[in-house]
Amino acid sequence: MLQNLENAPGARKNRKRVGRGPGSTDGKTCGRGHNGYLSRSGSTKRIGFEGGQMPLHIRLPKRGFTNIFRVEFLTVNVAEIEACEKLDKSQLIDVNALRAAGLVGRKELPLKVLGNGDIKSKISVKVDKISASAKEKIEKAGGSVELIPSGRA
């Protein structure tokens, strides 16, 4: 029942009670040492602070870059299309058909067909991009390839 729900044993830890006398090992200065910035309330060290020494993230060199012109594609191989039993190979195969069959993810990206594997079925595909080997294999099996016109390379 909802009113009887409890945390699993060990899921919640009791808070540390400091400043409760010398026998508690955290009495007097409460584990904060003596004077200084860190002994005051409200004091914090920023992430990566190394006591004034040049921090590691600044000592290390910068590497690489982000290509802002890169176009990501959803990819599927001709062998995956051939092996998929959920696809109706007599119909036009596009990104929606492949998504319904579970061959590509849910991301809204352009689709590229790659030529890994063999294909014997006569299929027609409508995609954003296709590799030369995939196009050759599909047309050799009697299928057709239609490219979606877009501004992408």
C-alpha positions in Angstrom: 0.0 0.0 0.0 1.2 3.5 -0.7 0.9 4.6 3.0 3.3 1.8 4.0 6.1 2.5 1.5 9.6 2.9 3.1 13.1 3.4 1.9 15.3 0.4 1.4 17.6 -0.3 4.3 20.7 1.9 4.0 19.1 4.2 1.4 19.1 7.2 3.7 22.1 8.2 5.8 21.8 10.2 9.1 23.3 13.7 8.8 26.6 14.3 10.5 26.1 16.2 13.8 29.1 18.3 14.4 30.0 20.7 17.2 28.7 18.4 20.0 31.7 18.3 22.3 35.3 16.8 22.3 34.2 13.2 22.6 32.4 13.3 19.2 35.7 13.8 17.2 33.9 16.7 15.4 33.6 19.1 18.3 35.0 22.6 18.7 36.1 23.5 15.1 33.6 20.9 13.6 36.2 19.4 11.2 36.9 22.7 9.5 40.4 23.3 10.9 41.2 26.6 12.6 41.0 30.0 10.9 40.8 30.9 7.2 38.3 31.3 4.5 37.2 27.6 4.5 36.4 27.7 8.3 33.7 30.4 7.7 30.1 29.7 6.9 29.2 30.2 3.2 32.7 29.4 2.0 33.2 27.2 -1.0 36.0 26.4 -3.4 35.1 26.5 -7.0 35.3 23.3 -9.0 38.9 22.6 -10.2 40.5 25.0 -7.7 44.0 23.8 -6.7 45.0 26.3 -4.0 46.2 29.0 -6.5 48.3 26.6 -8.5 47.6 26.6 -12.2 44.6 24.2 -12.5 44.9 21.0 -14.5 42.2 21.9 -17.1 44.3 25.0 -18.0 47.7 23.2 -17.9 46.6 20.7 -20.5 46.7 21.7 -24.2 43.6 22.2 -26.2 43.0 19.5 -28.8 40.8 19.2 -31.8 37.9 21.2 -33.0 34.2 21.0 -33.8 33.3 21.0 -37.5 30.2 23.2 -37.8 29.6 22.0 -41.4 29.4 18.3 -40.5 26.1 16.6 -41.5 25.1 13.6 -39.5 23.1 10.8 -41.1 21.1 7.8 -39.9 22.7 4.8 -41.6 21.4 1.4 -42.7 23.2 -1.3 -44.6 21.7 -3.2 -47.5 22.2 -6.5 -45.6 20.0 -5.1 -42.8 17.2 -4.2 -45.3 17.5 -7.7 -46.8 17.4 -9.5 -43.4 14.5 -7.4 -42.0 11.2 -9.4 -42.0 9.1 -6.5 -40.9 9.7 -4.5 -44.1 7.4 -4.9 -47.0 10.0 -5.1 -49.8 7.4 -4.7 -52.5 6.6 -1.1 -51.3 8.8 2.0 -51.5 11.4 1.9 -48.6 12.0 5.3 -47.1 13.0 6.6 -43.6 9.5 6.2 -42.2 9.3 2.5 -43.3 12.7 1.8 -41.8 11.8 3.6 -38.6 8.6 1.5 -38.3 10.6 -1.7 -38.9 13.0 -0.6 -36.1 16.1 -0.3 -38.3 16.8 3.3 -37.6 16.4 5.5 -34.6 13.9 8.2 -33.8 16.2 11.1 -34.5 15.1 13.4 -37.3 18.2 13.1 -39.4 18.7 12.4 -43.2 19.1 8.8 -44.2 22.1 7.2 -45.9 22.1 3.6 -47.2 25.5 1.8 -47.1 26.6 -1.1 -49.1 27.7 -3.6 -46.5 26.4 -7.1 -47.3 24.4 -8.5 -50.2 20.9 -8.1 -51.4 18.8 -10.4 -53.6 15.3 -8.7 -53.2 14.1 -6.3 -55.8 13.5 -3.1 -53.7 13.0 0.5 -54.4 14.4 3.0 -51.9 14.0 6.7 -51.4 16.8 8.2 -49.4 18.8 11.4 -48.8 22.1 9.7 -49.7 23.5 6.4 -50.8 26.9 4.9 -51.2 28.1 3.8 -54.7 28.4 0.2 -53.7 24.8 0.1 -52.2 23.4 1.7 -55.3 25.2 -0.8 -57.5 23.9 -3.8 -55.4 20.3 -2.6 -55.4 20.2 -1.9 -59.1 22.0 -5.2 -59.8 19.2 -7.0 -57.9 16.6 -5.2 -60.1 15.7 -2.5 -57.7 15.6 1.3 -58.0 17.1 4.2 -56.1 15.5 7.6 -55.7 17.4 10.5 -54.0 15.5 13.1 -52.0 16.6 16.5 -53.3 18.1 18.6 -50.5 20.6 21.3 -49.9 22.8 18.9 -48.0 26.0 17.4 -49.5 
